Amino acid sequence: MSDLIRGIGVGTGSAAGPVARMAPVPTLPAPRAVADPAAEAAAVRAALGAVVTGLHERAARVSGTGSEVLAAQAMMAADPVLADRAAALAEQGTDGAHALATAFDGFRAALVAAGGYFAERAADLDDLRDRAVAYLLGLPLPGPPDPGHPYVLVADDLAPADTALLDPERVLALVTVRGGPTSHTAILAKALGLPAVVGCTAAAELEDGRQVLVHGADGVIEPDPSPEAVERAAERDRRCRELLARFQGPGRTADGHPVSLLVNLGAPHELAGAAAADAEGVGLFRTEFLFLDRTEAPGRAEQAAAYRQVFSAFAGRRVVVRTLDAGADKPLPFATSADEENPALGVRGLRTAARDPQLLESQLAAIAEAARDSTAQVWVMAPMVSVPREAAAFASRVRAHGLPVAGAMIEVPAAALRTDRLAEVCDFFSIGTNDLAQYTFAADRTLGSLAELLDPWQPALLALVATAAASAAEHGRPIGVCGEAAADPALALVLVGLGITSLSAAPASLPEVRAALATHTLTECRELAELALLADDADDARRKVRSSTAGR
């Protein structure tokens, strides 16, 4: 296997070393007769309890993102409905191991059917199932290998319980066959500062001990790299670190064209790091964390307190608030229907306001209340806008609450193609490239096998971005990008060349984006954008642009 292997790049930098694969998960034994169903049910509950205890112990040994994710996984394992289902199967005569597997598989099927974010949590349930079965059968717990030397970890997928405890001194890089850019593996790899490639189906062929070079930014794995290739990658990383240290402050191109660099924010534990970042504000404040895992919507006072905390941390800076994006991968019992056949194409985002207008009214009132107490520049935008009528109604409701800046997410092709009409009622736009790619190519973004279609370098996707940006410019409306595309320094240059005026990404991604902009003029960005638009496919676009920027 001398050819390069491609997947979805996560993080930055590169690392070379021998492959070490994850230990196999426990294999279910053949079904057996149960002599004492009550004792079998008790053993099932004990195994689940041991999983919960073990996860809490792991969470106590780490901090930050790792601890948060492990605690969330422990909550999943402690779900009484799951325990009752497994115990009921055992009481009906199913042996413990198969009772656990059946119960977990039922929950897993429900997550996969929901799609999106919830589908990516299916790997978490797989890990919980394997741990519970291992506890029950007295087998070693599944987890990362320990070959006694630094290595590149290759796995079908990684569970949060494994990823959160990885030692960056020992694990050089992560490669997974499954997973997407928003999976727990991707999130924690970024937090640990490890180069990673996810959704890489060909990685299943990499055997233990084989030398590989992993390029996190490019999403490329180079098997059997030459010493020269490894040295070139190390030198590139060194130059990159030196370059990043030279550029600070507001984003701008080499000839002074301003490009606002903003952070994405989606959970309370991210606030401190985001506020401390060298950023001009928040380009995407996801508010779903207030609504998830609840049977009813939070009240106005609770919401206002949460928004006030964010606005205070970003006093004097821009904060773009996205109203509740319920539905599809984030179903809520009080906002969405549980029986939609295709939730991703159903009542989600702004469409939920038609079903329950008070839900949006309460949120806008809370945002307005918090904004009155702050010097932050509060902008409010709606998710999943499709037609001008929706945008006009939303903007009217926003302004009725005394919030002067109302905008719309561009996430469906219809909105991108009619941005000129949307601009008549909206003050700004933000392009969500992840969903826009999903709807443009009719491809579920959680499937690693479809990663090629969902590549943000796809010329068709970039053409939609160009169309929306041109319409926004004609009306003097700012338009940003807040998807994964904004975190890629080379692609950021293309986006600016297409007319994008702001980029919003994870705080760790901003230094490289800032440096890339500072070393290219706006004219050069436009030339790179033309190269990408005229490319045959995503790989061709990426190759041509990066070849043109090599050495800068």
Order of alpha helices (4+ residues) and beta strands (2+ residues): beta-beta-beta-alpha-alpha-alpha-alpha-alpha-alpha-beta-alpha-beta-alpha-beta-beta-beta-alpha-beta-alpha-beta-alpha-beta-alpha-alpha-beta-alpha-beta-alpha-alpha-beta-alpha-alpha-beta-alpha-beta-alpha-alpha-alpha
